[in-house]
Amino acid sequence: MKNVDIRFNTNFPTKSKFEWRVIIDGVETLVNNVRIDTPSYTSSTFIEGAGMKWHISTKANEVIIDHALTNNKIAIIK
């Protein structure tokens, strides 16, 4: 199972064209849309130098980053 955290990208829209940060087992990917097909819950993490961050979290068997949409990326979490 993959640990997945989703949070709003505070750099949008001034520094980034992506609204969401999807963190999969500690590796971040930026996307425009997120679809969650697994049970989810809220969580928080303290990040040194950045402070408290709040997430929608889930455990997933699979995360697909779909680039099919022009200039859009969607994370599909199953």
Backbone as JSON, one array per atom type, in Angstrom:
{
  "sequence": "MKNVDIRFNTNFPTKSKFEWRVIIDGVETLVNNVRIDTPSYTSSTFIEGAGMKWHISTKANEVIIDHALTNNKIAIIK",
  "N": [[0.84, -1.19, 0.0], [0.42, 2.24, -0.72], [1.27, 5.28, 0.86], [-0.56, 8.19, 0.74], [-0.73, 11.65, 0.59], [-2.6, 14.61, 0.2], [-2.56, 17.98, -0.62], [-3.36, 21.49, -0.84], [-1.68, 23.51, -3.23], [0.07, 26.15, -2.32], [1.49, 27.86, -3.93], [0.05, 28.26, -6.2], [-1.94, 30.54, -8.02], [0.26, 32.0, -8.77], [3.01, 31.17, -8.91], [2.92, 28.61, -9.88], [1.22, 26.39, -12.11], [-0.29, 24.36, -11.2], [-2.75, 23.11, -9.0], [-2.74, 21.27, -6.87], [-0.81, 19.37, -4.53], [0.39, 16.19, -4.57], [1.5, 13.77, -2.53], [3.25, 10.95, -2.59], [4.25, 8.29, -0.82], [6.2, 10.03, 0.26], [7.21, 11.34, -1.99], [6.73, 14.09, -4.02], [4.26, 15.15, -6.39], [2.95, 17.46, -8.66], [-0.36, 18.37, -9.54], [-3.39, 19.13, -11.43], [-5.96, 18.19, -10.86], [-7.64, 15.89, -8.66], [-8.67, 12.6, -8.09], [-10.17, 10.55, -5.81], [-10.54, 7.28, -4.99], [-10.61, 5.72, -2.75], [-11.05, 5.0, 0.79], [-10.75, 7.93, 2.79], [-9.09, 10.33, 4.96], [-8.48, 13.06, 7.27], [-5.32, 14.61, 8.0], [-2.31, 15.81, 9.64], [0.94, 17.31, 9.46], [4.0, 18.32, 10.85], [6.37, 20.32, 9.36], [9.68, 21.01, 9.32], [10.8, 24.31, 9.16], [8.7, 25.04, 7.54], [6.38, 24.74, 8.93], [3.13, 23.71, 10.24], [1.29, 21.48, 8.24], [-1.68, 20.59, 6.57], [-3.58, 17.79, 5.45], [-5.5, 15.82, 3.09], [-5.66, 12.45, 3.42], [-4.79, 9.07, 2.45], [-4.64, 5.51, 1.94], [-3.34, 3.69, -0.72], [-3.61, 1.3, -3.36], [-2.79, 1.85, -5.88], [-1.61, 4.63, -7.77], [-2.32, 6.74, -10.33], [-0.93, 8.97, -12.55], [-2.29, 10.96, -14.78], [-1.71, 12.31, -17.87], [-3.28, 13.02, -19.97], [-4.98, 15.15, -20.54], [-4.68, 18.27, -22.13], [-2.22, 20.4, -20.97], [-3.01, 19.77, -18.39], [-2.93, 17.72, -15.45], [-4.01, 14.82, -13.86], [-4.44, 13.12, -10.79], [-5.2, 9.87, -10.11], [-6.42, 7.99, -7.65], [-6.41, 4.85, -6.38]],
  "CA": [[0.0, 0.0, 0.0], [1.12, 3.52, -0.79], [0.77, 6.38, 1.69], [-0.81, 9.34, -0.12], [-1.22, 12.89, 1.2], [-2.99, 15.6, -0.81], [-2.78, 19.3, -0.03], [-3.4, 22.6, -1.79], [-0.4, 24.11, -3.57], [-0.05, 27.59, -2.03], [2.16, 28.61, -5.0], [-0.91, 28.44, -7.29], [-1.55, 30.47, -9.43], [1.32, 32.95, -9.1], [4.29, 30.52, -9.22], [2.69, 27.26, -10.39], [-0.07, 26.2, -12.79], [-0.91, 23.18, -10.6], [-3.46, 23.43, -7.76], [-2.63, 20.26, -5.82], [0.4, 18.58, -4.27], [0.09, 14.79, -4.22], [2.72, 13.22, -1.97], [3.12, 9.49, -2.6], [5.4, 7.75, -0.09], [7.2, 11.07, 0.45], [7.62, 11.96, -3.26], [5.67, 15.01, -4.42], [3.9, 15.41, -7.77], [1.95, 18.53, -8.76], [-1.43, 18.05, -10.48], [-4.52, 20.06, -11.47], [-7.17, 17.55, -10.32], [-7.43, 14.66, -7.9], [-9.84, 11.72, -7.9], [-9.85, 9.58, -4.75], [-11.47, 6.14, -4.99], [-10.32, 4.93, -1.55], [-11.44, 5.72, 2.0], [-9.76, 8.97, 3.1], [-9.18, 10.95, 6.27], [-7.62, 14.25, 7.39], [-4.11, 14.43, 8.8], [-1.43, 16.96, 9.66], [2.35, 17.02, 9.63], [4.84, 19.48, 11.06], [7.53, 20.29, 8.48], [10.69, 21.98, 9.78], [10.99, 25.45, 8.28], [7.44, 25.36, 6.83], [5.29, 24.72, 9.91], [2.11, 22.67, 10.18], [0.62, 21.3, 6.95], [-2.85, 19.74, 6.7], [-3.76, 16.96, 4.27], [-6.43, 14.71, 2.93], [-4.76, 11.31, 3.31], [-5.37, 7.78, 2.14], [-3.75, 4.4, 1.57], [-3.74, 3.33, -2.08], [-2.91, 0.23, -4.07], [-2.28, 2.38, -7.14], [-1.82, 6.05, -8.08], [-2.06, 6.98, -11.75], [-0.84, 10.38, -12.94], [-2.79, 10.97, -16.16], [-1.33, 13.52, -18.6], [-4.06, 13.01, -21.22], [-5.58, 16.46, -20.79], [-3.7, 19.28, -22.5], [-1.82, 21.29, -19.88], [-3.6, 19.33, -17.13], [-2.57, 16.41, -14.95], [-4.93, 14.34, -12.82], [-4.0, 11.98, -10.0], [-6.29, 8.94, -9.86], [-5.96, 7.21, -6.5], [-7.25, 3.64, -6.26]],
  "C": [[0.88, 1.25, 0.0], [0.46, 4.51, 0.17], [0.64, 7.6, 0.8], [-1.37, 10.48, 0.71], [-1.5, 13.88, 0.08], [-3.17, 16.92, -0.09], [-2.73, 20.36, -1.12], [-2.01, 23.17, -1.99], [-0.51, 25.63, -3.38], [0.71, 28.45, -3.04], [1.24, 28.85, -6.2], [-1.68, 29.73, -7.05], [-0.33, 31.33, -9.78], [2.63, 32.29, -9.54], [4.14, 29.14, -9.83], [1.33, 27.19, -11.07], [-0.84, 25.0, -12.22], [-1.49, 23.51, -9.22], [-3.13, 22.51, -6.59], [-1.24, 19.64, -5.75], [-0.08, 17.18, -3.88], [1.41, 14.18, -3.79], [2.53, 11.73, -1.79], [4.39, 8.91, -1.99], [6.55, 8.76, -0.02], [7.67, 11.78, -0.8], [6.46, 12.8, -3.79], [5.52, 15.12, -5.93], [2.83, 16.5, -7.76], [0.94, 18.17, -9.84], [-2.51, 19.12, -10.42], [-5.76, 19.5, -10.79], [-6.79, 16.27, -9.6], [-8.74, 13.9, -7.83], [-9.43, 10.64, -6.9], [-10.93, 8.51, -4.73], [-11.22, 5.2, -3.82], [-10.83, 5.69, -0.33], [-10.35, 6.74, 2.36], [-10.06, 9.59, 4.46], [-8.31, 12.21, 6.28], [-6.43, 13.92, 8.28], [-3.31, 15.73, 8.78], [-0.01, 16.5, 9.95], [3.08, 18.33, 9.9], [6.08, 19.32, 10.21], [8.48, 21.39, 8.94], [10.89, 23.07, 8.74], [9.73, 25.88, 7.55], [6.26, 25.4, 7.79], [4.33, 23.57, 9.7], [1.46, 22.66, 8.81], [-0.52, 20.3, 7.16], [-3.14, 19.06, 5.39], [-5.11, 16.25, 4.27], [-5.51, 13.52, 2.67], [-5.52, 10.04, 3.02], [-4.27, 6.75, 1.95], [-4.25, 3.9, 0.22], [-2.94, 2.14, -2.59], [-2.21, 0.78, -5.3], [-2.57, 3.87, -7.22], [-1.4, 6.25, -9.52], [-2.01, 8.48, -11.96], [-1.14, 10.41, -14.44], [-2.49, 12.33, -16.8], [-2.17, 13.71, -19.85], [-4.64, 14.37, -21.55], [-4.48, 17.47, -21.12], [-3.47, 20.25, -21.35], [-2.47, 20.95, -18.54], [-3.05, 17.97, -16.76], [-3.58, 16.06, -13.87], [-4.28, 13.17, -12.1], [-5.22, 11.14, -9.69], [-5.78, 7.97, -8.8], [-6.93, 6.07, -6.28], [-6.76, 2.77, -5.12]]
}
